[in-house]
Amino acid sequence: MVRFSNNIIGLLNFATFVLSIPILGGGIWLATKADSDCEKFLQWPVIAIGAFLMIVSLVGFVGACCRVKWLLWFYVAVMFILIVLLFCFTVFAFVVTNKGAGETVSGKGYKEYKLGDYSNWLQKRVEKSSNWNKIKSCLQDAKVCKSLADDSVNEVAEQFYKKNLSPIQSGCCKPPTSCGFVYVNATYWTSTASNSTDMECSKWSNEQDELCYNCNSCKAGVLANLKHDWRKIGVINIVMLIALVVVYSVGCCAFRNIRRDERNGYKYNTYP
């Protein structure tokens, strides 16, 4: 049983070590080659994840294959902490994304989004200037609105209104419907004397690097997209939790059996 448990832990950690190499390499590549703030923002999380996986997998592999009790104990402890943290993050992600949904607009194929519909925690994150400036930079680098404009060339208003826009396209690339602006093209709208006095309307600009990036509707669109992504990540996290619990259980079994056999006077000096 000891040999079987150790072999399983060793095999799993060898696979994790191999996986950590391209992750760490990708982070280092971003650190040296990234041109935009959006890409640079990703480099440290990717490097941290890759380095963490590499170190933990090495600890688990050496501890299991060489039967080093204290390394295996450290590995099991780290696995337990990781399980707790992942469980807490999964619960948190589902709680903070529980609120908020797009509102159907009469006669339109797209929905519109309001910042106040989302959780206070998420609202505070995007309302903070330093955070929003980074997000806005990413949206501009991604050319989300330019892609919408390119896809809508020569479309009349009726055709545009039937489009199924993404939350970010709806919130950032056009003014809110309540403003009553007149459609010229997907990212160019004109105002009239009867337009709404809503502060959101005054934030719209026909400048292609501005548009509605400073509107609350844009922030709400980003949160709608974030909610969708976090829900998918939450499902993945549940699968990862199950896998981690299995690995943790095998690790505990190997550690317990080594301690038991050491108490019985059997010493491990060779590889399995």
C-alpha positions in Angstrom: 0.0 0.0 0.0 2.9 2.4 0.8 4.6 1.7 -2.5 1.3 2.1 -4.4 0.4 5.4 -2.7 3.9 6.8 -3.2 3.9 5.8 -6.9 0.5 7.5 -7.5 1.7 10.7 -5.8 5.0 10.6 -7.7 3.2 10.1 -11.0 0.7 12.9 -10.4 3.4 15.4 -9.3 5.6 14.5 -12.3 2.7 15.4 -14.6 2.1 18.6 -12.6 5.8 19.5 -12.9 5.7 19.0 -16.7 2.5 21.2 -16.8 4.2 24.0 -14.8 7.0 24.4 -17.4 4.9 25.9 -20.2 2.9 28.0 -17.7 6.1 29.5 -16.2 7.6 29.9 -19.6 4.5 31.8 -20.8 4.8 34.1 -17.8 8.4 34.8 -18.5 7.6 35.4 -22.2 5.0 38.0 -21.2 7.5 39.7 -18.9 10.0 40.1 -21.8 7.8 40.5 -24.9 4.5 42.2 -23.7 3.8 45.5 -25.4 0.5 46.5 -23.8 -0.5 47.2 -20.2 -3.1 44.4 -20.5 -0.5 41.8 -21.3 1.9 43.1 -18.6 -0.9 42.8 -16.0 -1.1 39.1 -16.7 2.6 38.3 -16.4 3.0 38.1 -12.6 -0.1 36.0 -11.9 1.1 33.5 -14.6 4.6 33.4 -13.3 3.4 33.0 -9.7 1.1 30.1 -10.7 3.8 28.4 -12.7 6.4 28.7 -10.0 4.0 27.5 -7.3 3.0 24.4 -9.3 6.7 23.6 -10.0 7.8 23.9 -6.4 4.9 22.0 -4.9 5.1 19.2 -7.5 8.9 18.9 -6.9 8.3 18.6 -3.1 5.6 16.0 -3.6 7.6 14.0 -6.1 10.8 13.9 -4.0 8.8 13.3 -0.8 6.9 10.4 -2.3 9.7 8.7 -4.4 12.4 9.2 -1.8 10.0 8.6 1.1 11.2 11.8 2.9 8.6 12.1 5.6 8.9 15.8 6.3 8.7 16.7 2.7 5.6 14.6 2.3 4.1 16.2 5.4 4.8 19.7 3.9 3.2 18.6 0.7 0.0 17.3 2.4 -0.2 20.6 4.4 0.1 22.7 1.3 -2.6 20.6 -0.4 -4.9 21.1 2.5 -4.4 24.9 2.5 -4.9 25.0 -1.3 -8.2 23.1 -1.0 -9.4 25.5 1.7 -8.4 28.5 -0.4 -9.9 27.2 -3.6 -13.2 26.3 -1.8 -13.4 29.8 -0.3 -12.7 31.5 -3.6 -15.3 29.4 -5.4 -18.0 30.2 -2.8 -16.9 33.9 -3.0 -17.1 34.0 -6.8 -20.6 32.6 -6.8 -21.8 35.0 -4.1 -20.4 38.2 -5.6 -21.7 37.3 -9.1 -25.2 36.3 -7.9 -26.6 39.7 -8.8 -26.8 41.5 -12.1 -28.3 40.7 -15.5 -28.8 42.5 -18.8 -32.1 44.3 -19.4 -34.0 43.6 -22.6 -34.6 46.8 -24.7 -37.9 46.9 -26.7 -37.3 46.5 -30.4 -33.6 45.8 -29.9 -31.6 42.5 -30.4 -29.2 43.4 -27.6 -29.5 44.0 -23.9 -28.3 47.0 -21.8 -26.5 46.9 -18.5 -26.7 49.0 -15.3 -23.9 49.2 -12.8 -26.3 49.4 -9.9 -27.6 45.9 -10.6 -24.3 44.3 -9.6 -22.9 43.5 -6.1 -21.4 46.4 -4.2 -18.0 44.7 -4.0 -17.8 44.5 -7.8 -19.0 48.0 -8.2 -16.3 49.3 -6.0 -13.6 47.5 -8.0 -14.5 49.1 -11.3 -15.3 52.5 -9.8 -11.8 52.8 -8.5 -9.9 55.0 -11.0 -6.7 53.0 -11.0 -8.5 49.7 -11.7 -10.7 51.2 -14.4 -7.9 52.8 -16.2 -6.2 49.4 -16.6 -9.4 47.8 -17.7 -10.1 50.6 -20.2 -6.6 50.2 -21.6 -7.2 46.5 -22.1 -10.5 47.2 -23.9 -8.8 49.7 -26.2 -5.9 47.3 -26.9 -8.3 44.5 -27.7 -10.1 46.8 -30.2 -13.5 45.5 -29.2 -15.3 48.6 -30.6 -13.2 48.8 -33.7 -14.2 45.2 -34.5 -17.9 46.1 -34.0 -17.5 49.0 -36.4 -15.8 46.9 -39.0 -18.5 44.3 -38.8 -21.2 46.9 -39.1 -20.0 48.8 -42.2 -22.9 50.0 -44.4 -25.5 48.8 -41.9 -28.6 51.0 -41.5 -30.0 51.6 -38.0 -32.6 48.9 -38.3 -30.0 46.3 -39.0 -27.8 47.5 -36.2 -30.6 47.4 -33.7 -31.2 43.7 -34.4 -27.6 42.7 -33.7 -26.9 40.5 -30.7 -24.1 42.6 -29.1 -21.9 41.3 -26.3 -22.2 43.1 -22.9 -19.0 45.1 -23.5 -20.0 46.1 -27.1 -23.4 47.2 -25.8 -22.1 49.1 -22.8 -18.9 50.6 -24.2 -19.2 51.0 -28.0 -22.6 52.9 -28.2 -24.5 55.3 -26.0 -27.3 54.1 -23.8 -30.7 53.8 -25.6 -32.3 56.2 -23.1 -30.1 59.0 -24.4 -32.0 59.0 -27.7 -29.0 59.6 -29.9 -29.3 59.2 -33.6 -27.5 56.3 -35.2 -24.9 57.2 -37.9 -22.8 54.0 -37.6 -22.0 51.5 -34.9 -19.6 53.8 -33.1 -20.8 57.3 -34.2 -24.0 58.8 -32.9 -25.4 62.3 -33.0 -27.4 64.1 -30.3 -30.5 66.2 -30.7 -32.1 69.0 -28.6 -34.5 66.5 -27.0 -31.8 64.1 -25.7 -31.9 62.9 -22.1 -30.1 65.0 -19.5 -28.8 61.8 -17.9 -25.1 62.2 -16.9 -24.4 59.0 -18.8 -25.3 60.7 -22.0 -22.8 63.5 -21.5 -20.0 60.9 -21.1 -20.4 59.7 -24.7 -17.9 60.8 -27.2 -17.6 60.1 -31.0 -13.8 60.1 -30.5 -12.9 56.5 -31.3 -10.5 56.2 -28.3 -13.2 57.5 -25.9 -16.7 56.4 -27.0 -18.5 55.3 -23.8 -15.4 53.9 -22.0 -16.1 56.3 -19.1 -19.8 55.4 -18.9 -21.3 53.3 -16.1 -22.9 51.2 -18.7 -19.4 50.2 -19.9 -18.4 49.3 -16.4 -21.6 47.3 -16.1 -20.9 45.5 -19.4 -17.4 44.5 -18.1 -19.0 43.2 -14.9 -21.6 41.2 -17.0 -18.7 39.6 -18.9 -16.8 39.0 -15.7 -19.9 37.4 -14.1 -20.1 35.0 -17.1 -16.4 34.1 -16.9 -16.4 33.7 -13.1 -19.3 31.3 -13.3 -17.4 29.1 -15.8 -14.3 29.3 -13.6 -16.5 28.3 -10.6 -17.5 25.1 -12.4 -13.9 24.4 -13.2 -12.9 25.0 -9.6 -15.4 22.5 -8.4 -13.8 19.9 -10.7 -10.3 20.9 -9.4 -11.5 20.6 -5.8 -12.6 17.1 -6.4 -9.3 16.2 -8.0 -7.3 17.9 -5.2 -9.3 16.1 -2.5 -8.4 12.8 -4.2 -4.7 13.7 -4.4 -4.8 15.0 -0.8 -6.4 11.7 0.3 -3.7 9.6 -1.4 -1.0 11.8 0.0 -2.4 11.4 3.5 -2.6 7.6 3.0 1.1 7.5 1.9 2.2 9.7 4.8 0.2 7.7 7.4 1.6 4.4 6.1 5.2 5.6 6.1 4.8 6.7 9.8 3.2 3.3 10.6 5.9 1.3 9.0 8.6 3.5 10.7 7.1 2.7 14.0 7.3 -0.9 13.1 11.0 -0.5 12.5 11.0 -0.6 8.7 13.3 2.1 7.1 13.1 3.3 3.5 16.5 3.8 1.9 15.8 3.0 -1.7 13.5 4.2 -4.4 10.3 2.3 -5.0 
